Amino acid sequence: MVFAGGNGPNFSPLSFSLHVLRGRWFMFFASILIMAAAGGTYIFGIYSKDIKKNLGYDQQTLNTLSFFKDLGANVGILPGLINEVTPPWVVLLVGAGMNLAGYLMIYLSITGRTARPQVWLMCLYICIGANSQSFANTGALVTAVKNFPESRGVVLGLLKSFVGLSGAIYTQLYQALYGSDSESLVLLMAWLPAVISIIFVYTIRIIPYTHREGETKTFFKFLYISIALAAFLMVVIIVQNQLNFNHAEFSISATIVVLLVFFPIYVVTQEEMKTYRQNTQPVEPEKAITIVTVSDQTSQPDEITKPNTESEPNTNLGCLSVNGAFNPPARGEDYTIMQALFSVDMIILFLATICGIGGTLTAVDNMGQIGQSLGYPTKSINTFVSLVSIWNYAGRNVSGFFSEYVLERYKLPRPLMLTVILLFSCVGHILIAFGVNQGLYVASVIIGFCFGAQWPLLFAIISEIFGLKYYSTLYNFGAVASPVGSYILNVRITGHLYDKEARKQNTTGKKGDLTCLGVQCFKESFLIITIVTFIGAIVSLILVWRTRNFYKGDIYAKFRDGQTVQLNKEVEVVSSGTDDCEGGELDRTKQKEGISGKPNNNNN
């Protein structure tokens, strides 16, 4: 880079392009694209009828397949542990390979290009394909949260909202590329996410964090673009539901969608231009975070300079040891993996998530069969799936931005918004249970919104209470609650009761005829889901009560430059490297009373 007199650079397109490609905001843009292609699991309702018809499955078998989809999509312990010891590009490459292999085998199976697989093999295929979503989330989303730790709620909301929109994006793309052939949708899900992950594999990386003013304003620009994309998708879906689009019209709508998805690159260029110009100014050394330790004796305070270790990969997994698991630090500090897993806060959050996400995910996965049982035409069923996708997006953005706002402005605990979302989702479950006339349109909006809203809240709460050091693993552990809830509520309850009612209606005696029609098909199961979700809301209130004092403080204080954190504690000096879970980065401490003389907000 050439500088003119130290006042400003002679602008070089090549050097600026390299600056953009290496920048934090381009990394965030790449994460958006990866997330926008990582939501194929949410459109299971479109191609599930092809699986059921072509492979001759009953509803409980189809729901079992759906469970393994959810299991793969949400059990990300393996990518979490891999990400602890390797750069993000390793996780993304492995995920790309799994995505291509899993969904390609499903496509070959349902189109008859391979011998008809046994049920367990189909479950394996969809589990592998869906598990690639965990690798994408871990590689891109977790890295983005670490790169913007002061805006984690906003980052989670934005990136997760693009995952929510991906269902509607896929619908537009496959109709433009393959027409109405829903089997080919699976082929699109096989190659598109893999290609995007490979293209941006080296872009996704940890970038050392420095506090910058105006960060939130930039995220709002991304939000406005995503709203424009969601609004266009909503309008075009409504128009397509009323009119019969030909291939050229589908191609035009898909082209506009792609342009809107890529439009954030304009914001990226603007923001990176600012930092490019700032490089000409004298750079002051970063202010270190200083921890002043006040001992019980009358000695002078010791000063410990704390390096920024959030961006460093953990090459030592001694944090998996159960030693000290029942003696966690204060909330907001870096828990070890075992300390977090044995925490009462994590157990409460896990139970509430099982009830909440388990119920809404059951509705999402069965939306096609619900619409069929209530007598809606195929075009309307596709509309329900798209509505779920768009309002899934809205829920993720609203919960991410709004919870961040009320937390900063009013110091309301983030788990309180989770309670509100769970109560609201009960309305959607009741509309499905009683088969209200045209109520499925409203139910799909509520279910999509509530399903999406729970994810950013879950992941933000985990990062705030348990710290960012082992966030890759803890993030994925929190997601495990989804397949657990799905198995109980979807497979064991909804699938079983649907087939039971279908057998009553099967007067022909044909073994494969297990299609159920009428309100009774899902009434009993969704009444049960409503009760379970309400219980989950009550459980989440316990977490609200336990964390109320924690959220009244400044939970992001330690990420700001030049802050002095005063600890009232006694220091036990340990030689560097002897603490397995901290890697010898800091002296081990025995905490007496917590931070700044306040009571220790202990988890247990």
Secondary structure, 3 states (H helix, E strand, C coil): CCEECCCEECCCHHHHHHHHHCCHHHHHHHHHHHHHCCCHHHHHHHHHHHHHHHHCCCHHHHHHHHHHHHHHHHCCHHHHHHHHHCCHHHHHHHHHHHHHHHHHHHHHHHCCCCCCCCHHHHHHHHHHHHHHHHHHHHHHHHHHHHHCHHHHHHHHHHHHHHHHHHHHHHHHHHHHHHCCCCHHHHHHHHHHHHHHHHHCCCCCCCCCCCCCCCHHHHHHHHHHHHHHHHHHHHHHHHHHHHCCCCHHHHHHHHHHHHHHHHCHHHHHHHHHHHHHHHCCCCCCCCCCEEEEEECCCCCCCEEEEECCCCCCCCCCCHHHCCCCCCCCCCCCCCCCHHHHHCCHHHHHHHHHHHHHHHHHHHHHHCHHHHHHHCCCCHHHHHHHHHHHHHHHHHHHHHHHHHHHHHHHHHCCCHHHHHHHHHHHHHHHHHHHHHCCCCHHHHHHHHHHHHHHHHHHHHHHHHHHHHCCCCHHHHHHHHHCHHHHHHHHHHHHHHHHHHHHHHHHHCCCCCCCCCCCCCCHHHHHHHHHHHHHHHHHHHHHHHHHHHCHHHHHCCCCHHHCCCCEEEEEEEECCCCCCCCCCCCCCCCCEEEEEEECCCCCCCCC
